Amino acid sequence: MTDYLKLIKRPCYLQFDKNQMTNLQISMTKEILLTNRLGGFCSTTVLGCNIRKYNGLLVVPVPRLDDESHVLLSSLDETVIQHGAEFNLGIHKFQGENYSPKGHKYIVKFEWDKVPVVIYRVGGVILQKEIVFMANDQRVMIRYTLLDAHSATTLRLRPFLAFRSVREFTRRNNNYNGGYEPVAGGVKMCMYHGYPELYMQTSKKSTFKYVPDWYLGFDYPRERERGYSSNEDLFTPGYFEMPIKKGESIVFSAGLSEMKCLAMKRNMEREIETKDSMSGFYNCLVRSAHQFHIEKNNQHYIKAGYPWFKCRARDFFIAMPGLTLYIGEQTKFERYMETASTALRQWMDDGGVDVEVYEVHQPDVMLWAMWSLQQYAKFTSLEYCYHKYGKLINRIMEFIMSGKHPNLFVHDNGLLYTNGHDVTISWMNSVSDGKPIIPRSGYLVEFNALWYHAICFWSEMLNVTKHKAKADFYQGFSVKVRESFRKVFINRFGYLYDYVDGDNVSWDVRPNMVFAIALHFTPLTREEQKSVLDTCTRELLTTKGLRSLTPKSGAYNPIYEGPNWKRDYAYHQGTAWPWMAGFYLEAYMRIYRRSGLTFIENQMIGFEDEMKFHALGSIPELFDGNPPFHGRGAISFAINVAGILRALRLLDDYEKE
C-alpha cells in the first residue's frame, strides 16, 4: 500500500472522507471548536468556511472595549502554486448560494485526534494542515506539511480580517487602518483604535505582498436561519508567499504578541502534546469538559457554552460536578468552587459581585450550590466537605431560612415560594417583550425538591460532625418539608405539578419533576418515584434528552428554528435538553439498578451520534423535540456535557457492582 493510501486509510474516531467533505450539505454542518483558558477560541467548519458571525480563527476578549469576544482573524486562504498554476484551497460562502473559491474539492480527508487535520490533494501535491489554539496564549497556529510533490511548490497564505465584536458585522468603510509594520517573519496590524495589534508571522522566511482590498458579501447561513443579518465584508491586507519542499513543515502564527520564528515549530509541537485525545466518545466529552475552563485574574470559571454564553451562576453549579468530580478532577472542582463561593459570599454580603459570575441573584442558584457540594461530599466524605465548605453551607442555609433572599421565601409549611410572574426565576427563562413566556411562580417543583435535598444533606453532615442539636432541628424540619411537598405536588394522575401558586396549579407535564426522583434525598416513596419516572419516560423522553413539555399539550412547540421571537416561544415548549436526561438516567438507575443497564446504554448511543455534528466532540445546547431531533442553539453546552459524563460514570459504577 502506498504512503498516500496509508494516510487516508489510517483509523481515527473523528474522521470524514472525501465524499463527506465535498458534500456541502454534510460538511457545512460540522464545526471545530478550539478554546483556551484566557477566554479566546477558534471556530469554523471542517472545511474552513465560516457559517456564523461567531466563527473565526482568532476570537478573543478585548476588555478595554467591552465584555464580549471579538473576531480578529476571520479566515486564512491557502493557495498551492506549481508551474505558475494557482490552486486555491479555501472556500467561502457569498450571497446567493455562491461559493468561491471551491477548494473543498481538493480535500481527501479530515481527522481529529489531538488537533484537527485536513489533507488536500492537488494533482501530485499532498498537503497536510493542522490547527492548534494555544492554551495560555491568545494565538492560533497552523502547520502546513508538504507530504508529497513532484516539482517546485509555492505556498501562499492570505488572511481575512474582521476586527469586530462577535455580535456585529464588519462593513467596508473608510475609517479602518489598513497599514502594517514589519516584524520578524511577518507583519503586525491594528484596524481600529482600541483593539490590540495582530501579529501574523511564518516560521520560514516569507515574502509579504501588500495588496490591500475588501472582499464583499460573505454570507453566514446560520445567522440567516436565526432571523438575523447574515452578511459582512472582510479586509485582506495582502498575502504571505514562500517556497515549500517535500517533507517540509511551515507554521503560520496569528496572535496578540510577537513570537520568535525559530520557536514556532517547537512551541506548536509542545502544545499538541498537551492536548486531550479525541479517540472515543468518553474522551471527546472529557476534552469538551476542559474547554469550558476559563482562568482570569487567578479566578477559575466555567463558561456556560460556546460560542456566545458567559459564566452563569446556575450553569456553573449544575455543570461543576460532571466536569470535574465525575472525571476524577477533584482539585479542579475546588478551584472552581473558590470562585463560585466568592460570588455567593459577595452577593449575600451586599448584593454586589466583582468576580465575573453572572446571575448570582437567581433564587435557585443557592439550591444548586448545595447540590453541587453534596456531590463533592459523595466523592470525598461528609467530614471533609464540612471541613472545607461547612461555613459556606451554614451561611447559605441561614440566609435562606432567615428570609434574606429578596425572592425566595420559606413559608410556614416549610416549602420555598418565589415570585415569577414578572421575571424569569428558573432555567426556563425565555422572555417576550420583557415578560416570561412561561411565568412559573409560587412553589416550583424543582426548587422544593432541591430544598428538601439541601435540608437532608445539611442535617446528615451536621449529624456526622457531632452538631447534634442543629442536626435534630434540620432533621425535624425535613419531615415537615417532605409532607408538604407530597401534599402540594403529587396529583391524582401519578406525576407532579410543575408549580403551584395558590389556586393557580400547573398541570403541564414538564421535566422539572425529575429532580424529585433523581436527587440523593427524595421526598417520594419508591412507588411514587416509579410513577413519576414512568410519566417522564412515556411523555418526555427522547434519544436526545427530556422534552421541556409533553406533546399532549396544546402549547407543544418542538422545533427550535426561525427568527428570534419564534425560537423564544419554542425554547421551553417541547425542545429536548440533554442535561435533564442526565438526571433522568440517574433516577432510572436508582430504581431499576442492574436491570436498567441495557436501556441506559442504548440512551447513550443517541448522544454518541452527536460527536460528529455541530461542534465535533461535544453536545449542543438543545434539540428539536420531534424526530429527527436536530441539534440547535449553542454548539457546545457545559451542563449537557456534564450531565452525560455523570451518566457515563454512574453507568460504569453500576456495571462494576
C-alpha positions as CSV (number, residue, x, y, z in Angstrom):
1,M,0.0,0.0,0.0
2,T,1.4,3.4,-0.9
3,D,2.1,6.1,1.7
4,Y,-0.8,8.1,0.4
5,L,-3.3,5.2,0.8
6,K,-2.0,4.5,4.3
7,L,-2.5,8.2,5.1
8,I,-6.2,8.3,4.1
9,K,-7.0,4.9,5.4
10,R,-5.5,5.3,8.9
11,P,-8.3,4.9,11.5
12,C,-9.5,7.8,13.7
13,Y,-12.6,8.2,15.8
14,L,-13.4,11.6,14.3
15,Q,-12.8,11.5,10.6
16,F,-14.5,12.3,7.3
17,D,-13.6,11.1,3.8
18,K,-13.5,12.9,0.6
19,N,-17.2,12.1,-0.2
20,Q,-18.3,13.6,3.1
21,M,-16.1,16.6,2.9
22,T,-17.0,17.6,-0.7
23,N,-20.7,17.3,0.1
24,L,-21.5,20.7,1.4
25,Q,-24.8,19.7,2.9
26,I,-22.8,17.4,5.2
27,S,-19.6,19.2,5.8
28,M,-21.1,22.7,6.3
29,T,-22.9,21.3,9.4
30,K,-19.7,20.2,11.2
31,E,-17.8,22.8,13.2
32,I,-14.5,22.7,15.0
33,L,-14.1,24.5,18.4
34,L,-10.7,25.1,19.9
35,T,-10.5,27.1,23.2
36,N,-8.0,28.4,25.7
37,R,-8.1,29.3,29.4
38,L,-8.0,33.0,28.6
39,G,-11.5,33.2,27.0
40,G,-10.3,33.0,23.4
41,F,-11.4,30.5,20.9
42,C,-11.1,29.3,17.3
43,S,-14.2,28.2,15.5
44,T,-15.0,27.3,11.9
45,T,-16.3,24.4,9.9
46,V,-14.2,21.4,9.0
47,L,-13.9,23.0,5.5
48,G,-12.7,26.3,6.9
49,C,-15.8,28.0,5.6
50,N,-17.4,30.2,8.2
51,I,-21.2,29.9,8.6
52,R,-21.9,32.2,11.5
53,K,-20.7,35.6,12.7
54,Y,-19.1,33.9,15.8
55,N,-16.8,31.9,13.6
56,G,-13.1,32.9,13.3
57,L,-9.6,31.6,13.6
58,L,-8.7,34.0,16.3
59,V,-11.6,35.2,18.5
60,V,-10.5,36.9,21.8
61,P,-11.9,39.1,24.5
62,V,-10.9,42.8,24.4
63,P,-11.6,44.1,27.9
64,R,-10.7,47.7,27.1
65,L,-13.7,47.7,24.7
66,D,-16.4,45.6,26.4
67,D,-17.0,42.2,27.9
68,E,-17.7,40.5,24.5
69,S,-15.4,38.4,22.4
70,H,-14.0,39.9,19.1
71,V,-13.1,38.3,15.8
72,L,-9.7,39.5,14.7
73,L,-8.6,36.9,12.1
74,S,-11.7,35.6,10.4
75,S,-10.1,33.1,8.0
76,L,-6.9,32.2,6.1
77,D,-6.9,31.1,2.5
78,E,-4.2,28.7,1.3
79,T,-3.0,28.6,-2.3
80,V,-0.7,26.0,-3.8
81,I,1.3,27.2,-6.8
82,Q,3.1,24.9,-9.3
83,H,4.4,25.9,-12.7
84,G,2.6,29.2,-12.4
85,A,-0.8,27.5,-11.9
86,E,-2.6,28.5,-8.7
87,F,-4.9,26.2,-6.8
88,N,-6.8,28.0,-4.0
89,L,-7.7,25.5,-1.2
90,G,-10.0,28.0,0.6
91,I,-13.8,28.2,0.4
92,H,-16.2,31.0,1.3
93,K,-19.9,31.3,1.0
94,F,-21.2,34.5,-0.6
95,Q,-24.7,35.8,-1.1
96,G,-27.0,33.9,-3.4
97,E,-25.6,30.5,-2.6
98,N,-22.4,31.2,-4.3
99,Y,-19.1,29.6,-3.1
100,S,-15.7,30.9,-4.1
101,P,-13.1,29.6,-4.3
102,K,-14.1,25.9,-4.2
103,G,-11.1,24.5,-2.5
104,H,-13.1,21.8,-0.8
105,K,-12.9,19.7,-3.9
106,Y,-9.2,19.1,-3.1
107,I,-9.9,17.7,0.4
108,V,-9.3,14.0,0.7
109,K,-9.7,13.6,4.4
110,F,-10.4,15.3,7.7
111,E,-9.4,13.7,11.0
112,W,-9.1,14.8,14.6
113,D,-7.3,13.0,17.4
114,K,-5.3,15.7,19.3
115,V,-5.7,18.5,16.7
116,P,-7.9,19.0,13.6
117,V,-6.1,17.8,10.5
118,V,-7.1,18.4,6.9
119,I,-5.4,16.6,4.0
120,Y,-5.5,18.1,0.4
121,R,-4.5,16.6,-2.9
122,V,-3.9,18.7,-5.9
123,G,-2.5,16.5,-8.7
124,G,0.8,15.2,-7.3
125,V,0.7,17.6,-4.4
126,I,-0.4,16.3,-1.0
127,L,-0.6,19.0,1.7
128,Q,-1.5,18.5,5.4
129,K,-2.9,21.3,7.5
130,E,-3.0,21.1,11.4
131,I,-4.6,23.7,13.6
132,V,-3.7,24.5,17.2
133,F,-5.1,27.1,19.6
134,M,-2.6,27.8,22.4
135,A,-3.9,27.1,25.9
136,N,-2.3,30.0,27.6
137,D,-1.7,32.5,24.8
138,Q,-4.2,34.3,22.5
139,R,-2.7,32.6,19.5
140,V,-3.7,30.3,16.7
141,M,-1.0,28.3,14.9
142,I,-1.5,26.4,11.7
143,R,1.1,24.0,10.4
144,Y,1.4,23.1,6.7
145,T,3.4,20.0,5.8
146,L,4.1,19.1,2.2
147,L,3.7,15.3,2.2
148,D,4.4,14.8,-1.5
149,A,5.2,16.9,-4.6
150,H,6.9,16.2,-7.8
151,S,8.1,19.7,-8.7
152,A,8.8,23.0,-7.1
153,T,5.9,24.2,-5.0
154,T,5.0,27.6,-3.5
155,L,2.6,28.2,-0.6
156,R,0.6,31.4,-0.4
157,L,-1.4,32.4,2.7
158,R,-4.0,35.2,2.5
159,P,-5.5,36.4,5.8
160,F,-9.0,37.9,6.1
161,L,-9.5,40.3,8.9
162,A,-12.7,41.5,10.8
163,F,-11.7,43.3,14.0
164,R,-15.2,43.4,15.3
165,S,-17.4,42.0,18.1
166,V,-18.9,38.6,17.7
167,R,-22.3,40.3,17.9
168,E,-21.7,42.7,15.0
169,F,-20.6,42.6,11.3
170,T,-17.7,44.3,9.5
171,R,-18.6,46.6,6.6
172,R,-16.3,48.2,4.1
173,N,-15.6,51.6,5.4
174,N,-13.1,54.5,5.3
175,N,-12.3,54.5,9.0
176,Y,-10.0,51.5,9.1
177,N,-6.3,51.4,9.3
178,G,-5.0,49.2,6.6
179,G,-1.4,49.8,7.2
180,Y,1.1,47.4,8.7
181,E,4.5,47.3,10.3
182,P,7.1,44.6,9.6
183,V,8.1,42.2,12.4
184,A,10.3,39.1,12.4
185,G,8.7,36.6,9.9
186,G,5.7,38.7,9.1
187,V,3.7,41.9,10.0
188,K,1.6,43.4,12.7
189,M,-1.7,45.3,12.1
190,C,-4.5,47.0,14.0
191,M,-7.5,48.1,12.0
192,Y,-9.3,50.2,14.6
193,H,-8.5,52.2,17.7
194,G,-8.9,50.3,21.0
195,Y,-8.0,46.9,19.5
196,P,-4.8,45.0,20.2
197,E,-2.2,44.6,17.5
198,L,-2.5,41.4,15.5
199,Y,0.9,39.7,14.8
200,M,0.9,37.4,11.7
201,Q,4.1,35.5,11.2
202,T,5.6,32.4,9.5
203,S,8.2,30.1,10.8
204,K,10.0,30.2,7.4
205,K,11.1,33.4,5.8
206,S,8.3,34.6,3.5
207,T,7.5,37.5,1.3
208,F,4.6,39.6,2.3
209,K,3.0,41.3,-0.6
210,Y,0.9,44.2,0.4
211,V,-2.3,44.2,-1.7
212,P,-5.0,45.7,0.5
213,D,-8.5,45.1,-0.6
214,W,-12.1,44.5,0.7
215,Y,-14.0,41.3,-0.2
216,L,-17.7,41.9,-0.1
217,G,-20.8,39.9,0.7
218,F,-19.6,37.0,2.8
219,D,-22.7,35.1,3.8
220,Y,-23.3,33.2,7.1
221,P,-26.3,30.9,6.7
222,R,-26.6,30.1,10.4
223,E,-27.4,33.8,11.2
224,R,-30.0,34.0,8.4
225,E,-31.6,30.8,9.8
226,R,-31.8,32.6,13.2
227,G,-33.5,35.6,11.7
228,Y,-30.5,37.9,11.8
229,S,-28.5,39.8,9.2
230,S,-26.2,37.3,7.6
231,N,-23.5,39.0,5.5
232,E,-20.4,41.1,6.0
233,D,-17.3,42.4,4.3
234,L,-13.8,41.4,5.2
235,F,-10.4,43.2,4.7
236,T,-7.3,41.4,3.4
237,P,-4.0,43.3,3.6
238,G,-2.3,41.0,1.1
239,Y,-0.6,37.7,1.3
240,F,2.5,35.7,2.5
241,E,4.3,33.6,0.0
242,M,7.2,31.2,0.4
243,P,8.6,28.0,-1.3
244,I,7.9,24.7,0.5
245,K,9.8,21.5,-0.2
246,K,8.6,17.9,0.1
247,G,8.7,16.8,3.7
248,E,8.9,20.4,5.0
249,S,6.6,22.0,7.5
250,I,5.8,25.7,7.8
251,V,3.9,27.2,10.7
252,F,1.7,30.3,10.4
253,S,1.1,32.1,13.7
254,A,-1.6,34.8,14.4
255,G,-1.5,36.2,17.9
256,L,-1.6,39.3,20.1
257,S,2.2,39.3,20.7
258,E,5.3,38.6,18.6
259,M,6.7,35.1,18.6
260,K,10.2,34.1,17.7
261,C,10.2,32.4,14.3
262,L,12.7,29.7,15.3
263,A,10.5,28.8,18.3
264,M,7.2,28.3,16.3
265,K,7.6,24.7,15.4
266,R,8.8,23.7,18.8
267,N,6.1,25.6,20.6
268,M,3.4,24.1,18.3
269,E,4.7,20.5,18.9
270,R,4.8,21.0,22.6
271,E,1.2,22.4,22.5
272,I,0.0,19.4,20.5
273,E,1.5,17.0,23.2
274,T,-0.7,18.6,25.9
275,K,-4.0,18.2,24.0
276,D,-6.6,15.7,25.0
277,S,-7.1,12.8,22.6
278,M,-10.4,12.5,20.8
279,S,-10.1,8.8,20.4
280,G,-13.6,7.8,21.7
281,F,-17.0,9.0,23.0
282,Y,-15.8,9.4,26.6
283,N,-12.5,11.1,25.6
284,C,-14.3,13.6,23.4
285,L,-16.6,14.6,26.3
286,V,-13.6,14.9,28.7
287,R,-11.9,17.2,26.2
288,S,-15.1,19.2,25.8
289,A,-15.3,19.4,29.6
290,H,-11.8,21.0,29.7
291,Q,-12.8,23.5,27.0
292,F,-15.3,25.3,29.3
293,H,-12.4,26.2,31.7
294,I,-11.6,29.9,31.8
295,E,-8.9,31.4,34.1
296,K,-8.8,35.2,34.7
297,N,-7.2,37.2,37.5
298,N,-6.4,33.9,39.4
299,Q,-10.1,33.0,39.3
300,H,-11.4,29.9,37.6
301,Y,-14.7,29.9,35.7
302,I,-16.9,27.6,33.8
303,K,-18.2,29.1,30.5
304,A,-21.8,28.1,30.1
305,G,-21.4,27.4,26.4
306,Y,-19.9,28.3,23.1
307,P,-19.9,30.5,21.1
308,W,-22.0,33.2,22.9
309,F,-22.5,32.3,26.5
310,K,-20.7,33.7,29.5
311,C,-20.3,32.3,33.0
312,R,-23.8,32.0,34.5
313,A,-24.1,31.0,38.2
314,R,-26.8,28.4,37.7
315,D,-25.0,26.6,34.9
316,F,-21.8,26.9,37.0
317,F,-23.1,24.8,39.8
318,I,-25.0,22.4,37.7
319,A,-22.1,21.7,35.4
320,M,-19.3,21.7,38.0
321,P,-19.6,18.1,39.4
322,G,-19.9,16.5,36.0
323,L,-17.0,18.5,34.5
324,T,-14.7,17.6,37.4
325,L,-15.5,15.0,40.0
326,Y,-17.0,12.5,37.6
327,I,-13.9,12.5,35.5
328,G,-11.5,12.3,38.5
329,E,-10.6,16.0,38.8
330,Q,-11.3,17.0,42.4
331,T,-8.7,19.7,42.5
332,K,-10.4,21.5,39.6
333,F,-13.7,21.3,41.4
334,E,-12.1,23.1,44.4
335,R,-10.6,25.8,42.1
336,Y,-14.0,26.4,40.5
337,M,-15.7,26.4,43.9
338,E,-13.3,29.0,45.2
339,T,-14.5,31.4,42.5
340,A,-18.2,30.4,42.8
341,S,-18.2,30.7,46.6
342,T,-16.6,34.2,46.4
343,A,-19.5,35.2,44.1
344,L,-22.0,33.8,46.6
345,R,-20.5,35.4,49.7
346,Q,-20.2,38.8,48.0
347,W,-23.8,38.6,46.9
348,M,-25.0,37.6,50.3
349,D,-22.9,40.4,51.9
350,D,-24.2,43.4,49.9
351,G,-25.7,42.2,46.6
352,G,-22.5,43.1,44.6
353,V,-20.2,40.7,42.8
354,D,-16.8,41.6,41.5
355,V,-15.9,38.2,40.0
356,E,-17.3,37.5,36.5
357,V,-20.1,35.2,37.5
358,Y,-23.4,36.4,36.2
359,E,-27.0,36.0,37.6
360,V,-26.0,35.0,41.1
361,H,-29.2,36.6,42.3
362,Q,-31.4,34.0,40.7
363,P,-33.4,32.2,43.5
364,D,-32.4,28.7,42.7
365,V,-28.6,29.4,42.5
366,M,-28.0,28.6,46.2
367,L,-30.0,25.4,45.9
368,W,-27.9,24.3,43.0
369,A,-24.8,25.2,45.0
370,M,-26.0,22.9,47.8
371,W,-26.5,20.1,45.3
372,S,-23.0,20.6,43.9
373,L,-21.5,20.5,47.4
374,Q,-23.4,17.3,48.2
375,Q,-21.8,15.8,45.1
376,Y,-18.4,16.8,46.4
377,A,-19.2,15.1,49.7
378,K,-20.1,12.0,47.8
379,F,-16.7,11.8,46.2
380,T,-14.8,12.8,49.4
381,S,-16.7,12.5,52.6
382,L,-19.2,14.4,54.7
383,E,-16.4,15.2,57.2
384,Y,-14.0,16.5,54.6
385,C,-16.7,18.5,52.9
386,Y,-17.7,20.1,56.2
387,H,-14.1,21.0,57.0
388,K,-13.7,22.7,53.6
389,Y,-17.2,24.2,52.9
390,G,-19.1,23.9,56.2
391,K,-19.1,27.6,56.9
392,L,-20.4,28.4,53.4
393,I,-23.1,25.8,53.6
394,N,-24.2,27.1,57.0
395,R,-24.4,30.6,55.7
396,I,-26.4,29.6,52.7
397,M,-28.9,27.7,54.8
398,E,-29.3,30.5,57.3
399,F,-29.5,33.1,54.5
400,I,-32.5,31.2,53.1
401,M,-34.1,30.3,56.4
402,S,-34.0,33.8,57.6
403,G,-35.7,35.2,54.5
404,K,-32.7,37.4,53.4
405,H,-33.1,36.4,49.8
406,P,-35.3,39.0,48.0
407,N,-37.2,36.4,46.1
408,L,-37.0,33.2,48.0
409,F,-39.3,32.7,51.0
410,V,-39.7,29.9,53.5
411,H,-43.5,29.5,54.2
412,D,-45.0,28.0,57.3
413,N,-45.4,24.7,55.6
414,G,-41.6,24.6,55.1
415,L,-41.7,25.0,51.3
416,L,-39.9,27.7,49.3
417,Y,-42.0,30.3,47.5
418,T,-40.8,32.6,44.8
419,N,-42.4,35.2,42.6
420,G,-42.0,34.6,38.9
421,H,-45.0,36.5,37.4
422,D,-42.9,39.4,36.1
423,V,-39.4,38.0,35.9
424,T,-37.8,34.7,35.0
425,I,-36.7,32.8,38.0
426,S,-35.8,29.3,36.8
427,W,-33.8,27.7,34.0
428,M,-36.9,28.1,31.9
429,N,-36.1,31.7,31.3
430,S,-37.3,32.7,27.8
431,V,-39.0,36.1,27.6
432,S,-41.1,38.1,25.2
433,D,-41.3,41.9,25.5
434,G,-39.5,41.6,28.8
435,K,-42.1,39.2,30.3
436,P,-41.6,35.5,31.0
437,I,-43.1,33.3,28.3
438,I,-43.6,30.6,30.9
439,P,-44.5,32.6,34.1
440,R,-43.6,29.8,36.6
441,S,-44.3,31.2,40.1
442,G,-45.1,30.1,43.6
443,Y,-44.0,26.7,44.7
444,L,-41.8,25.4,41.9
445,V,-41.3,21.6,41.9
446,E,-37.5,21.6,41.3
447,F,-36.9,24.4,43.8
448,N,-38.6,22.4,46.5
449,A,-37.0,19.1,45.5
450,L,-33.6,20.8,45.7
451,W,-34.6,22.4,49.0
452,Y,-35.6,19.1,50.6
453,H,-32.4,17.6,49.3
454,A,-30.3,20.5,50.8
455,I,-32.0,20.2,54.2
456,C,-31.4,16.5,54.4
457,F,-27.8,16.8,53.2
458,W,-27.1,19.5,55.8
459,S,-28.7,17.5,58.5
460,E,-26.7,14.4,57.7
461,M,-23.5,16.4,57.6
462,L,-24.2,18.1,61.0
463,N,-25.0,14.7,62.5
464,V,-21.8,13.1,61.3
465,T,-19.7,16.1,62.5
466,K,-21.3,16.0,66.0
467,H,-23.6,19.0,65.8
468,K,-26.5,17.0,67.3
469,A,-28.9,19.8,68.3
470,K,-28.6,21.6,64.9
471,A,-28.8,18.2,63.1
472,D,-32.0,17.3,65.0
473,F,-33.6,20.7,64.1
474,Y,-33.0,20.2,60.4
475,Q,-34.0,16.5,60.6
476,G,-37.3,17.6,62.1
477,F,-37.7,20.4,59.6
478,S,-37.1,17.9,56.7
479,V,-40.1,15.9,57.9
480,K,-42.3,18.9,57.6
481,V,-40.9,19.8,54.1
482,R,-41.4,16.2,53.0
483,E,-45.0,16.0,54.0
484,S,-45.7,19.5,52.5
485,F,-44.0,18.5,49.2
486,R,-46.1,15.4,48.8
487,K,-49.3,17.3,49.7
488,V,-48.7,20.2,47.3
489,F,-47.1,18.5,44.3
490,I,-48.5,14.9,43.9
491,N,-51.6,14.8,41.8
492,R,-54.1,12.0,41.1
493,F,-52.5,11.1,37.8
494,G,-49.2,10.0,39.4
495,Y,-46.9,12.8,38.4
496,L,-46.0,16.1,39.9
497,Y,-47.4,19.6,39.3
498,D,-44.8,21.8,37.7
499,Y,-45.7,24.7,40.0
500,V,-48.4,25.7,42.5
501,D,-49.3,29.3,43.3
502,G,-52.5,29.3,45.4
503,D,-55.3,28.3,43.1
504,N,-53.1,28.5,40.1
505,V,-51.8,25.0,39.5
506,S,-49.7,23.9,36.5
507,W,-50.8,20.6,35.2
508,D,-48.2,20.7,32.4
509,V,-46.1,17.6,32.2
510,R,-42.6,19.0,32.3
511,P,-39.2,17.5,33.1
512,N,-38.7,19.6,36.3
513,M,-40.3,16.9,38.3
514,V,-37.4,14.5,37.5
515,F,-35.3,16.2,40.2
516,A,-37.7,14.9,42.9
517,I,-36.7,11.3,41.9
518,A,-33.1,11.9,40.8
519,L,-31.6,13.6,43.8
520,H,-29.9,11.6,46.5
521,F,-32.6,12.6,49.0
522,T,-36.2,12.4,47.7
523,P,-39.5,13.2,49.5
524,L,-41.3,10.5,47.4
525,T,-41.8,6.8,48.1
526,R,-40.4,4.2,45.8
527,E,-43.8,3.7,44.2
528,E,-44.3,7.4,43.7
529,Q,-40.8,7.7,42.2
530,K,-41.6,5.0,39.7
531,S,-44.8,6.6,38.8
532,V,-43.1,9.9,38.1
533,L,-40.3,8.1,36.1
534,D,-43.0,6.3,34.0
535,T,-44.6,9.6,33.1
536,C,-41.3,11.1,32.1
537,T,-40.4,8.0,30.1
538,R,-43.8,7.9,28.4
539,E,-44.2,11.6,27.5
540,L,-40.9,13.4,27.7
541,L,-38.0,11.0,26.9
542,T,-36.3,11.3,23.5
543,T,-32.9,9.9,22.3
544,K,-31.5,13.4,22.9
545,G,-32.8,14.3,26.3
546,L,-36.1,15.2,28.0
547,R,-38.6,17.3,26.3
548,S,-39.4,20.6,28.1
549,L,-43.2,19.9,27.5
550,T,-45.3,16.9,26.7
551,P,-46.5,16.5,23.1
552,K,-50.0,16.2,24.5
553,S,-50.1,19.8,25.5
554,G,-51.7,22.3,23.1
555,A,-48.7,24.6,23.6
556,Y,-46.3,22.0,22.4
557,N,-43.8,23.7,20.0
558,P,-40.9,21.3,19.5
559,I,-39.0,22.9,16.5
560,Y,-36.4,25.5,17.5
561,E,-35.8,27.5,14.4
562,G,-36.7,30.7,12.6
563,P,-36.4,34.3,13.9
564,N,-35.6,35.1,17.5
565,W,-39.2,35.6,18.6
566,K,-40.2,32.2,17.2
567,R,-37.3,30.5,18.8
568,D,-38.1,32.1,22.1
569,Y,-41.6,30.6,22.1
570,A,-40.2,27.1,21.3
571,Y,-37.3,27.3,23.7
572,H,-39.0,25.6,26.6
573,Q,-42.2,24.4,25.0
574,G,-41.2,21.0,23.7
575,T,-37.5,21.1,22.8
576,A,-35.3,18.4,24.3
577,W,-32.5,19.0,26.8
578,P,-29.6,16.5,27.3
579,W,-28.7,17.8,30.8
580,M,-32.1,16.8,32.0
581,A,-31.5,13.3,30.6
582,G,-28.5,13.0,32.9
583,F,-30.8,13.4,35.9
584,Y,-33.4,11.1,34.4
585,L,-30.8,8.4,33.8
586,E,-29.6,8.7,37.4
587,A,-33.2,8.2,38.6
588,Y,-33.7,5.3,36.2
589,M,-30.6,3.5,37.5
590,R,-31.5,4.1,41.1
591,I,-34.9,2.5,40.6
592,Y,-34.0,-0.3,38.2
593,R,-30.3,-0.8,39.1
594,R,-28.6,-3.5,37.0
595,S,-31.8,-4.4,35.1
596,G,-31.7,-0.9,33.6
597,L,-28.2,-1.0,32.3
598,T,-29.1,-2.0,28.7
599,F,-31.7,0.7,28.5
600,I,-29.2,3.3,29.7
601,E,-26.5,2.1,27.3
602,N,-29.0,2.5,24.4
603,Q,-29.7,6.0,25.5
604,M,-26.0,6.8,25.4
605,I,-25.9,5.8,21.7
606,G,-28.2,8.7,20.9
607,F,-25.6,11.1,22.3
608,E,-22.6,9.4,20.8
609,D,-24.1,10.1,17.4
610,E,-23.7,13.8,18.1
611,M,-19.9,13.6,18.3
612,K,-19.7,14.1,14.5
613,F,-22.1,17.1,14.3
614,H,-22.3,20.7,15.5
615,A,-19.1,21.3,17.5
616,L,-17.2,18.0,16.9
617,G,-16.8,16.0,20.0
618,S,-19.3,18.0,22.1
619,I,-23.0,18.4,22.7
620,P,-25.1,21.4,21.6
621,E,-27.5,23.4,23.7
622,L,-30.7,21.7,22.8
623,F,-32.5,19.5,20.3
624,D,-35.9,19.6,18.5
625,G,-38.4,17.6,20.4
626,N,-39.6,15.7,17.3
627,P,-37.6,13.4,15.0
628,P,-35.0,13.6,13.6
629,F,-34.1,15.7,16.7
630,H,-31.9,18.3,15.0
631,G,-29.3,19.9,17.3
632,R,-29.9,23.7,17.9
633,G,-28.6,26.7,19.7
634,A,-25.0,26.9,21.1
635,I,-22.7,24.3,19.5
636,S,-21.2,23.3,22.8
637,F,-23.1,23.5,26.2
638,A,-21.5,22.9,29.6
639,I,-24.4,21.4,31.5
640,N,-25.2,19.0,28.7
641,V,-21.6,17.7,28.6
642,A,-21.6,17.5,32.4
643,G,-24.9,15.6,32.5
644,I,-23.8,12.9,30.1
645,L,-20.4,12.5,31.8
646,R,-22.3,11.9,35.1
647,A,-24.5,9.3,33.4
648,L,-21.5,7.5,32.0
649,R,-19.8,7.4,35.3
650,L,-22.9,6.2,37.1
651,L,-23.4,3.5,34.4
652,D,-19.8,2.4,34.9
653,D,-20.3,2.2,38.7
654,Y,-23.4,0.1,38.3
655,E,-21.7,-2.2,35.9
656,K,-18.9,-2.7,38.3
657,E,-21.4,-3.7,41.0
